[in-house]
Amino acid sequence: MLIIAWVIAMFFAANIGASGTAASMGAAYGAGAVKRKWIALVLVAVAAFLGAVIGGGSVVKTISGGIVPSHDITVSITVLILASACLTLFISNLIGVPLSTSEVTVGAVVGVGLAISHIYVSKIVFIASVWLVMPFLAMAIAYFLGKVVRVLEPRLARVSTTTRYITLGFTVLLVLSGCYEAFSAGMNNVANAVGPLVASHVIGQRTGLYVGALFVALGAVTLGGRVLETNAKKITKLSVLQGTAVSLTSATLVLIASIFGLPVPQTQATTMAIFGVGQSKVGRDIWRQDVVRRIVKIWIASPVSSLLLSYVLVELVLKGNWFALWIVGAVVVLSGLVWLVRRMRAKQSAVGQRKTL
């Protein structure tokens, strides 16, 4: 079981690098400040590694003992937590959607806590409240900064003798802000992979941070390309100043949360900041894009999916309770039927519109 726990945790860490961490350089890459994808991913990897080893300890403490008592987390439960969270995140990486590793991990831990009837409810309520507030706070701040940028950019462009140097300076600022965002992501997200290992005393906190940070960096470089493309170019096109506003907004919010040991949806903060800048430029039309709808749907489904999966695994593997599997299976089937009915209605509506035209 120890070997299995290690393998799943490091695989999970690699997927964290590919998902939330790789998205950190999306603004810089989308704005053209970093023109080559592999360079953007290497910068992300280095910054995330440094963030994890320098400031990741507080969030590790929360994941390892702040949601479910650490004395209740055995090696077997650690494997089930990591397997549930990792599977949910891996599926999101396959379809190229940036997913919050914190929501997935906390969802898996809560599922285990519900199964063993030991959970810190007040802590969960507080974390969930932060989840609800922070992305929209990021969007509001970025919206305001986007308005400021729209006023500044034309004025800077008119300064013909210094525009080149100003543009170069802001390009460097954008790259540095992307690295700053990756640094904050490392502080917050590496704990999701190593926290359960620390809770079950498989590894010490300091060693876990170094090993987890290494695999997050490797995952960002090798698997993060699709998520980077999604955040960089499929939501809205960003200028250099707009990209800087996005990175500084989300990175600062996540950094503050990490200092207080709160696992937060860093990817949501980044993406919602992009939405805020996009709204300041094109208005509500950005919400009509398919990729936006898909991301929002998966944000809602991800913590619930990992929660249900970890709960069922504990009931089956540790308690031998097959009744829980039947209940969850019924929920999945019902959800699938609802989705199928809605899709059929959408197709019928589309056909009706074509006939009308």
Secondary structure, DSSP 8 states (H G I E B T S, - for coil): -HHHHHHHHHHHHHHHIIIIIGGGGHHHHHTTSS-SHHHHHHHHHHHHHHHHHHH-HHHHHHHHHTSS-GGG--HHHHHHHHHHHHHHHHHHHHTT----HHHHHHHHHHHHHHHHT---HHHHHHHHHHHHHHHHHHHHHHHHHHHHHHHHHHHHHH-TTTHHHHHHHHHHHHHHHHHHHHHHHHHHHHHHHHHHHHHTTSS-HHHHHHHHHHHHHHHHHHH-HHHHHHHHHSS----HHHHHHHHHHHHHHHHHHHHTT----HHHHHHHHHHHHHHHHHGGGGGGSHHHHHHHHHHHHHHHHHHHHHHHHIIIIIT---HHHHHHHHHHHHHHHHHHHHHHHHHHHHHHHHHH-
